[in-house]
């Protein structure tokens, strides 16, 4: 073969090799980008799953607590109506101990009572049953709690039922 033919053939081989390498580089880039998208999708899916799981836990805990609240309310009401001569009776102390157990359990679960009496009325946390507007004022203050309200984190499980009065 002549040098010219060898040179042309060598150039053709070189061009083919460049094309093959460029094609491989393009494929590697495309596959790398696809892998990165799949990884991002996987991370987003995992985050969404964790969020959904946390929401389900909160919802189920709130639901369970909502079922217990009427019993707790009954115990609290019974303690409000104990005659003075029975205040130190063991039976009354037992009811107080049960309520304290509920409070400790709720605390461990992250459930908090909504502060009411003496607080500014806030419709996000309080449900006004009665408004005493006999006094003149511009601030709505909770004067009495009729039923305790509870929160789990930032979510209200049950609003506190309250009486409200106006104060300056």
C-alpha positions as MATLAB code, in Angstrom:
seq = 'XXXXXXXXXXXXXXXXXXXXXXXXXXXXXXXXXXXXXXXXXXXXXXXXXXXXXXXXXXXXXXXXXXXXXXXXXXXXXXXXXXXXXXXXXXXXXXXXXXXXXXXXXXXXXXXXXXXXXXXXXXXXXXXXXXXXXXXXXXXXXXXXXXXXXXXXXXXXXXXXXXXXXXXX';
ca = [
       0.000    0.000    0.000;
       1.059    3.441   -0.678;
       1.678    5.945    2.006;
      -1.226    8.003    0.772;
      -3.681    5.106    1.043;
      -2.341    4.232    4.478;
      -2.804    7.812    5.572;
      -6.399    7.931    4.268;
      -7.192    4.576    5.870;
      -5.583    5.674    9.132;
      -7.596    8.904    9.067;
     -10.827    6.938    8.447;
     -10.029    4.627   11.375;
      -9.214    7.610   13.534;
     -12.520    9.299   12.561;
     -14.442    6.102   13.322;
     -12.717    5.752   16.684;
     -13.488    9.393   17.519;
     -17.126    8.816   16.578;
     -17.322    5.682   18.712;
     -15.695    7.445   21.690;
     -17.901   10.514   21.302;
     -20.959    8.262   21.122;
     -19.839    6.420   24.271;
     -19.188    9.701   26.085;
     -22.671   10.871   25.134;
     -24.188    7.590   26.332;
     -22.252    7.785   29.608;
     -23.470   11.365   30.138;
     -27.078   10.396   29.390;
     -26.934    7.372   31.693;
     -25.307    9.423   34.469;
     -28.028   12.062   34.199;
     -30.738    9.372   34.217;
     -29.181    7.791   37.315;
     -29.059   11.162   39.072;
     -32.754   11.747   38.266;
     -33.637    8.298   39.605;
     -31.680    8.948   42.796;
     -33.456   12.286   43.263;
     -36.822   10.600   42.662;
     -35.915    7.920   45.203;
     -34.941   10.527   47.815;
     -38.167   12.484   47.197;
     -40.221    9.303   47.447;
     -38.542    8.389   50.750;
     -39.212   11.896   52.143;
     -42.848   11.710   51.051;
     -43.197    8.284   52.693;
     -41.697    9.572   55.960;
     -44.019   12.591   55.906;
     -47.055   10.395   55.255;
     -45.994    8.019   58.028;
     -45.605   10.888   60.526;
     -49.016   12.271   59.518;
     -50.599    8.835   59.962;
     -49.040    8.496   63.421;
     -50.307   11.927   64.438;
     -53.775   11.197   63.098;
     -54.028    7.834   64.870;
     -52.718    9.256   68.161;
     -55.131   12.198   67.961;
     -57.994    9.833   67.259;
     -57.122    7.602   70.222;
     -56.807   10.589   72.563;
     -60.148   11.972   71.336;
     -61.747    8.686   72.422;
     -60.217    8.954   75.931;
     -61.170   12.576   76.560;
     -64.797   11.978   77.646;
     -63.591    9.642   80.415;
     -60.973   12.173   81.524;
     -63.620   14.922   81.466;
     -65.868   12.829   83.711;
     -63.052   12.284   86.211;
     -62.233   16.005   86.250;
     -65.903   16.956   86.738;
     -66.248   14.443   89.574;
     -63.336   16.078   91.398;
     -64.935   19.516   91.064;
     -67.997   18.295   92.990;
     -66.356   16.461   95.890;
     -67.869   17.547   99.241;
     -65.418   19.245  101.605;
     -65.629   16.456  104.173;
     -64.497   13.880  101.544;
     -61.586   15.817   99.999;
     -59.012   13.708  101.895;
     -60.788   10.381  101.305;
     -58.694    7.630   99.670;
     -61.250    7.223   96.876;
     -60.834   10.878   95.869;
     -57.058   10.545   96.089;
     -57.322    7.541   93.767;
     -59.209    9.561   91.161;
     -56.604   12.318   91.447;
     -53.845    9.739   90.936;
     -55.559    8.363   87.809;
     -55.795   11.877   86.362;
     -52.111   12.459   87.122;
     -51.287    9.209   85.290;
     -53.202   10.439   82.260;
     -51.346   13.767   82.411;
     -47.946   12.013   82.573;
     -48.880    9.688   79.704;
     -50.130   12.591   77.597;
     -46.931   14.491   78.355;
     -44.799   11.548   77.162;
     -46.856   11.422   73.956;
     -46.420   15.165   73.354;
     -50.022   16.040   74.166;
     -50.448   19.309   76.034;
     -53.422   21.005   77.682;
     -54.366   24.324   76.129;
     -53.897   27.149   78.673;
     -57.207   28.927   79.197;
     -58.204   30.782   82.376;
     -56.690   34.270   82.445;
     -55.479   33.989   78.840;
     -56.582   36.159   75.946;
     -59.377   34.429   74.059;
     -57.966   32.853   70.893;
     -60.396   31.130   68.522;
     -57.576   28.899   67.288;
     -57.526   27.227   70.712;
     -60.728   28.233   72.512;
     -64.408   27.769   71.838;
     -66.482   30.435   73.577;
     -69.685   29.094   75.098;
     -70.699   32.289   76.910;
     -69.634   35.920   76.633;
     -70.027   38.106   79.731;
     -70.272   41.573   78.260;
     -71.558   43.202   81.445;
     -68.138   44.761   81.961;
     -66.797   47.281   79.478;
     -63.486   46.496   77.961;
     -61.663   45.826   74.749;
     -59.845   42.579   75.584;
     -61.554   39.202   75.605;
     -60.193   37.205   78.547;
     -61.046   33.586   79.354;
     -62.808   33.687   82.720;
     -63.682   30.001   83.133;
     -62.768   26.713   81.510;
     -65.735   24.404   81.087;
     -63.858   21.657   79.263;
     -60.119   21.267   78.761;
     -58.623   21.568   75.306;
     -55.655   19.540   74.058;
     -52.957   19.866   71.418;
     -50.520   17.493   69.769;
     -47.623   19.575   68.555;
     -49.203   22.458   66.657;
     -52.446   20.576   65.961;
     -55.515   21.113   68.118;
     -57.076   17.798   69.135;
     -59.959   19.526   70.887;
     -60.622   23.215   71.535;
     -61.054   24.320   75.138;
     -64.675   25.233   75.868;
     -64.605   28.488   77.809;
     -66.526   31.444   79.158;
     -65.177   34.834   78.156;
     -65.389   38.306   79.733;
     -64.359   41.740   78.535;
     -61.580   43.561   80.390;
     -59.427   46.604   79.885;
];
